[in-house]
């Protein structure tokens, strides 16, 4: 049975992806969370009979290489689809005119860019030994330099831009291993990060993401895609 590993699975898009893949009956899902205290909805999901033996809860803090290695050692020999979903918004009023707090900048970069890189690197052998060989980094259109025409969210924008660059670099590094690495913009989704004014429900966003992932292959590696399959400018 193919294995899907999802970081940031305690809420929002991560929780939705966990539930969707588990319901497909052809995947086993490793749902990775940083803390059990914030994973109430996921633990409730695990208590449902229909998800028994389909989801494994894994403690994984993307800020800690040790935590990532410990998680890797608890998982089987292969991961077919790795979805780097864990991410934070940071201060929404961050902008270069008023000044950016370096501590906040480092914190957001560690979670949104360095964390996904570490997970992809540490899980490399498990991905390489799988059938699907796919790494999906959940990015944002805010990470596009070409589309950066508005002030605000400057820390978040920079972190997702860094994630996009690492996605491209990983795709180059892993090409000979036939591993696809793609950055995906999930759309503006009604989550804690996206806010209530967002235009997409979590359910619709998940359908879009899973449908897009199902169509990806090696020729898509190194691309930055919107949820509808449109290639976004770097």
C-alpha positions in Angstrom: 0.0 0.0 0.0 1.4 3.4 -0.9 2.4 5.7 2.0 1.6 9.4 2.3 3.4 11.6 4.9 1.9 14.9 5.8 3.4 17.5 8.1 1.3 20.0 9.9 -1.6 17.5 10.0 -3.3 18.8 13.2 -5.5 21.3 11.5 -6.5 23.1 8.3 -5.1 21.8 5.0 -3.0 19.2 6.7 -5.9 17.7 8.6 -8.1 17.8 5.5 -5.4 16.0 3.4 -5.0 13.4 6.1 -8.7 12.6 6.1 -9.1 12.6 2.3 -6.2 10.3 1.6 -7.3 7.9 4.4 -10.8 7.8 2.9 -9.4 6.7 -0.5 -8.6 3.3 1.0 -5.5 2.8 -1.1 -3.1 4.9 1.0 -1.7 4.7 4.5 -1.2 8.1 6.0 1.5 9.2 8.4 0.0 12.3 10.0 2.8 14.3 11.5 2.2 16.9 14.3 4.5 19.0 16.5 2.3 18.7 19.6 -0.5 16.5 20.8 -2.0 19.4 22.7 -3.0 21.1 19.4 -4.1 17.9 17.7 -7.5 17.3 19.2 -9.3 17.2 15.9 -6.8 14.7 14.5 -7.0 12.5 17.5 -10.8 12.5 17.2 -10.4 11.4 13.6 -8.2 8.5 14.7 -10.9 7.3 17.0 -13.3 6.7 14.1 -13.6 3.0 13.2 -13.3 3.7 9.4 -9.8 5.2 9.9 -8.5 2.4 12.1 -5.1 1.2 10.7 -5.3 3.8 7.9 -3.6 6.7 9.8 -0.6 6.7 12.0 0.1 9.7 14.3 3.7 10.7 14.3 5.4 13.4 16.4 7.5 15.5 14.2 8.8 19.1 14.8 10.1 20.5 11.5 12.3 22.9 13.5 14.3 19.9 15.0 16.5 17.7 12.9 16.5 15.2 15.8 12.7 15.1 15.9 12.6 14.5 12.1 15.2 11.7 12.4 13.2 10.1 15.2 10.0 10.3 13.1 11.8 8.7 10.2 12.9 5.8 12.3 9.3 5.1 13.3 8.1 4.8 9.7 8.3 1.9 7.2 10.8 1.6 4.4 9.2 3.9 1.9 7.2 7.1 1.5 5.5 7.6 -1.9 4.2 11.1 -1.4 5.7 13.6 1.0 3.6 16.7 1.6 5.5 19.4 3.4 2.4 21.3 4.6 3.5 22.7 8.0 3.8 26.4 8.0 3.2 29.7 9.8 2.1 33.1 8.8 4.1 35.2 11.1 3.3 38.9 11.9 0.8 40.1 9.2 1.9 43.7 9.6 5.5 42.9 8.7 6.9 45.2 6.1 10.2 46.6 5.0 9.2 50.2 5.4 8.4 50.0 9.1 11.1 47.4 9.8 11.1 43.7 10.1 11.9 41.9 13.4 14.9 39.7 12.7 13.8 37.2 15.3 10.4 36.8 13.6 12.1 36.6 10.2 14.3 33.7 11.4 11.4 31.9 13.1 9.2 32.0 10.0 12.1 31.0 7.7 12.9 28.1 9.9 9.3 26.7 9.8 8.4 27.6 6.2 11.6 27.0 4.3 14.3 25.2 6.3 11.9 22.8 7.9 10.6 21.4 4.6 14.1 21.1 3.2 15.2 19.1 6.3 12.2 16.8 6.0 12.9 16.2 2.3 16.6 15.6 3.0 16.2 13.3 6.0 13.4 11.2 4.3 15.3 11.1 1.0 16.1 7.3 1.1 12.5 6.4 2.0 11.2 8.5 -0.9 13.8 7.1 -3.3 12.8 3.6 -2.5 9.1 4.2 -3.2 7.0 3.8 -6.3 5.6 7.4 -6.7 8.7 9.3 -5.6 7.0 12.6 -5.0 7.7 15.6 -2.8 5.1 18.4 -2.6 5.9 21.6 -0.9 2.8 23.6 0.1 3.8 27.2 -0.9 1.8 30.3 -1.7 1.4 32.7 -4.6 2.8 35.3 -2.1 6.1 33.6 -2.7 6.2 34.8 -6.3 8.7 37.6 -6.8 7.0 38.5 -10.1 3.7 38.9 -8.4 5.0 40.8 -5.3 3.4 44.1 -6.0 1.8 45.0 -2.7 3.2 46.0 0.7 2.7 43.7 3.7 3.2 40.1 4.8 6.9 40.7 3.8 8.3 38.0 6.1 5.8 35.4 4.9 6.4 36.3 1.3 10.2 36.0 1.7 9.9 32.6 3.5 7.7 31.1 0.7 10.1 32.6 -1.9 12.9 30.7 -0.1 10.8 27.6 -0.1 10.3 27.9 -3.8 14.0 28.3 -4.5 14.7 25.2 -2.4 12.0 23.3 -4.2 13.8 24.1 -7.5 17.2 23.2 -6.1 15.9 19.9 -4.7 14.4 19.0 -8.0 17.8 19.5 -9.6 19.5 17.4 -6.9 17.0 14.6 -7.0 16.4 14.4 -10.8 18.8 11.5 -11.3 16.9 9.6 -8.6 13.6 10.1 -10.5 12.1 12.0 -7.6 9.7 14.8 -8.5 9.7 18.0 -6.3 7.0 20.5 -6.8 5.8 23.7 -5.1 2.0 24.1 -5.0 -0.1 27.2 -4.2 -3.3 25.8 -2.6 -5.3 28.9 -3.1 -6.7 31.3 -0.5 -8.3 28.8 1.9 -10.5 29.3 5.0 -8.1 28.1 7.6 -6.6 29.7 10.7 -3.8 31.0 8.5 -6.0 32.0 5.5 -8.7 33.7 7.6 -12.5 33.8 7.3 -12.5 36.0 4.2 -10.7 33.4 2.1 -12.6 32.2 -1.0 -12.0 28.4 -0.8 -13.4 26.0 1.8 -10.9 23.5 3.1 -12.9 20.7 1.5 -12.7 22.3 -2.0 -9.1 23.1 -1.6 -8.3 19.5 -0.6 -10.1 18.2 -3.7 -8.1 20.5 -5.9 -4.8 19.6 -4.3 -5.3 15.9 -4.4 -6.5 16.0 -8.0 -3.4 18.0 -9.0 -1.1 15.7 -7.1 -2.6 12.7 -8.9 -1.6 14.1 -12.2 2.0 15.0 -11.3 5.0 13.2 -12.8 8.7 13.7 -13.4 8.3 16.3 -16.1 6.5 18.6 -13.5 9.5 18.5 -11.2 10.9 21.9 -10.4 7.7 23.8 -11.1 5.6 26.2 -9.1 1.9 25.3 -9.7 -1.4 26.8 -8.7 -4.1 24.4 -7.4 -5.7 24.5 -10.8 -2.5 23.4 -12.5 -1.5 26.8 -13.9 2.3 27.4 -13.7 3.0 30.4 -11.6 5.9 32.8 -12.2 8.8 32.5 -9.8 
